[in-house]
């Protein structure tokens, strides 16, 4: 498991639009202590990848919420990574 340098959280990166990241952030904020969305992004294969810090031990819950969000939001990819970006092997 790749951990971030920030508070022992796990960094995930999601490919979505700027408009959709606000929606994703609003939903994740309703789950106290689950995840924190960052507005920084990296371009990967033409898509903006936004960083989300997921609380240690909460990955399964985070991924479940993201799966439900995919029915309503334009989420093209969800990749585990680190502070610098998505893992290269995924």
N, C-alpha and C positions, 0 to 999 in steps of 0.2 A: 504494500500500500504506500502510495506517495503522499507524504504529509507536507503541508505548507509550513512556512516559518511563523505564521500568524496564529498564536494561541492553540497550537496542536489541532488545527482544523484541517480538513482534507479539501484540496482545491479541485473544483470541477469547472469545466468550461462548456458553455452551451452556445451553439450556433443559432442565432435568431436576429431579429431586427431591433433597431433602437426603440421603436414603439412597443414591441412585444416584451422587451426586457423590463419595461415599467410595469406591465401587467404581471409578469412572472414575479417581480419583486414584491408587488402588492400581495399576491397570494402567499408567497413564502414568508412574508412578514407576519402573517396571521398565525403561523406555527412558531410559537415562542421558542427560541433557542435552536431552531433547526438549521437555518442557513442565513448567510448574509450575502446579498448581491452587490457586486462592485460594478461601477460604471466603466471601468477600464476595459478595453477590448484589444484583441489582436486579430489581424486578418489571416485567415487560413483557407486556402483554396477558394478565394473570392468571397468568403463568408466572414462576418464579424463574430468572433468568439468572445463571449462575456464571462468574466470570472465570477464564480460563486464559491464562497467558503462554507463548507458543510461541517457542522459540529462533529467531533470525533464520536463514533458510535452511532451516528444518526444517518449513515449512508443509505441503508435500506429504506428508511422512511422518506428520505429525500428523493430517491429514485422512484418510489411509488407515487409521490406527489407529482413529480415531473411527468410520469407516464399518463396520469390523469390530465395534466395540463396540455399535453400534446393533442388532445381532442379539441382544444379550444385555442391554442396558441401555435404560432409558426415556429416550432422548435425542430431544427433540422438535424442536430447532433448533440449528444451529451457525452463528454469525454473527461475522464479523470486526468489530472495533470499535476502541476506544481505552480508556484508563484510566477514562473516565467512563461507558462503556456501549457497547452494540452500535451499529453505524452505523445512522442513521435511514433510509437509503435501502434497506436490505435487508429 
